[in-house]
Amino acid sequence: FFSSLDNDDKTTMSYCKTSAIISAPPTLIWNTCLAPMKWQEWDHNIHQLRDVSGGCSNGTTAIFEQKDGKEFAFTLHDVEEDRCVMFSGQALGGTLKAEGKIVITPIDNFSTRIE
């Protein structure tokens, strides 16, 4: 997850990465965690997704309403079912921009890494 705060003099970037190994195949993770567009069920920072324009596919838009009250308007892109989804968006009239990437990598027949 990347974010930036743009102003006249500088741009500040921050980066956050996390990963987990899950005892499930990529298809199950995709169909239960990403495809339904109910990311608040697995992302502890999201209160809810609002105004979702479609499923987990290229061009889908949504408002990520965070638990701290901040809201980001995001668009999904570079979506590869069972493998990857990227999202980018902004808040505060475009002064705060963010990007995220979720990568699903099978480890073996019984476990998957999600980053």
C-alpha positions as CSV (number, residue, x, y, z in Angstrom):
1,F,0.0,0.0,0.0
2,F,1.5,3.3,-1.1
3,S,0.2,6.8,-0.2
4,S,1.4,10.3,-1.1
5,L,0.5,13.7,0.1
6,D,1.1,16.2,-2.7
7,N,1.5,19.9,-2.1
8,D,3.4,22.8,-3.7
9,D,6.8,22.0,-2.2
10,K,7.1,18.2,-1.6
11,T,5.6,14.8,-2.0
12,T,5.7,12.4,0.9
13,M,5.5,8.7,0.2
14,S,4.9,5.8,2.7
15,Y,5.0,2.1,2.1
16,C,3.4,-0.8,4.0
17,K,3.8,-4.5,3.2
18,T,2.3,-7.4,5.0
19,S,1.9,-11.1,4.2
20,A,0.3,-14.2,5.5
21,I,0.2,-17.9,4.7
22,I,-3.3,-19.3,4.6
23,S,-4.4,-22.9,4.7
24,A,-6.6,-22.6,1.5
25,P,-6.1,-22.7,-2.2
26,P,-6.0,-19.5,-4.2
27,T,-9.5,-20.1,-5.7
28,L,-11.1,-20.3,-2.3
29,I,-9.4,-17.2,-1.1
30,W,-10.4,-15.3,-4.2
31,N,-14.1,-16.5,-4.1
32,T,-14.5,-15.8,-0.4
33,C,-12.3,-12.8,0.3
34,L,-12.0,-10.7,-2.9
35,A,-14.7,-11.5,-5.4
36,P,-17.7,-10.6,-3.2
37,M,-16.3,-7.1,-2.7
38,K,-16.8,-7.3,1.1
39,W,-13.2,-6.6,2.0
40,Q,-14.2,-5.3,5.4
41,E,-14.7,-8.9,6.4
42,W,-11.0,-9.6,6.3
43,D,-9.3,-6.1,6.3
44,H,-9.4,-4.8,9.9
45,N,-8.8,-1.2,8.7
46,I,-12.0,-1.0,6.5
47,H,-15.3,-0.3,8.0
48,Q,-17.2,-0.9,4.7
49,L,-17.0,-0.6,1.0
50,R,-19.7,1.8,-0.4
51,D,-20.9,2.6,-3.9
52,V,-19.4,-0.5,-5.3
53,S,-19.9,-0.5,-9.1
54,G,-19.3,-4.2,-9.8
55,G,-17.4,-7.3,-8.9
56,C,-13.7,-7.7,-8.5
57,S,-12.7,-6.8,-12.0
58,N,-10.9,-4.1,-14.0
59,G,-12.6,-0.7,-13.7
60,T,-14.7,-1.5,-10.7
61,T,-14.9,1.6,-8.4
62,A,-15.7,1.8,-4.7
63,I,-15.4,4.0,-1.7
64,F,-13.2,2.5,1.0
65,E,-14.6,3.8,4.3
66,Q,-11.9,3.2,6.9
67,K,-12.6,2.7,10.6
68,D,-10.9,5.9,11.4
69,G,-13.4,7.8,9.3
70,K,-11.2,8.5,6.3
71,E,-12.7,7.7,2.9
72,F,-10.8,6.8,-0.3
73,A,-12.4,6.5,-3.8
74,F,-10.6,3.6,-5.5
75,T,-10.6,1.9,-8.9
76,L,-9.5,-1.7,-9.4
77,H,-7.1,-2.5,-12.2
78,D,-4.6,-5.2,-13.3
79,V,-7.1,-7.8,-11.9
80,E,-6.1,-11.4,-12.5
81,E,-8.6,-13.8,-11.0
82,D,-7.1,-16.1,-8.3
83,R,-3.7,-14.2,-8.6
84,C,-3.7,-10.4,-8.2
85,V,-5.7,-7.2,-7.8
86,M,-4.4,-3.7,-7.8
87,F,-6.3,-0.6,-6.7
88,S,-5.5,3.1,-6.8
89,G,-7.4,6.1,-5.6
90,Q,-7.5,9.3,-3.7
91,A,-9.0,11.3,-0.8
92,L,-9.1,14.8,0.4
93,G,-9.8,16.3,-3.0
94,G,-6.9,14.4,-4.6
95,T,-4.3,15.6,-2.2
96,L,-3.9,12.1,-0.7
97,K,-3.3,9.4,-3.3
98,A,-2.9,5.7,-2.6
99,E,-2.1,2.5,-4.4
100,G,-2.4,-1.1,-3.3
101,K,-1.6,-4.5,-4.6
102,I,-2.9,-7.9,-3.4
103,V,-0.9,-10.9,-4.7
104,I,-2.0,-14.5,-4.2
105,T,0.7,-17.1,-4.6
106,P,0.1,-20.9,-4.1
107,I,2.8,-22.5,-2.0
108,D,1.5,-26.1,-2.3
109,N,-1.8,-27.9,-2.6
110,F,-2.8,-26.9,0.9
111,S,-1.5,-23.4,1.5
112,T,-1.3,-20.0,-0.2
113,R,0.7,-16.8,0.5
114,I,-1.2,-13.6,0.3
115,E,0.7,-10.3,0.2
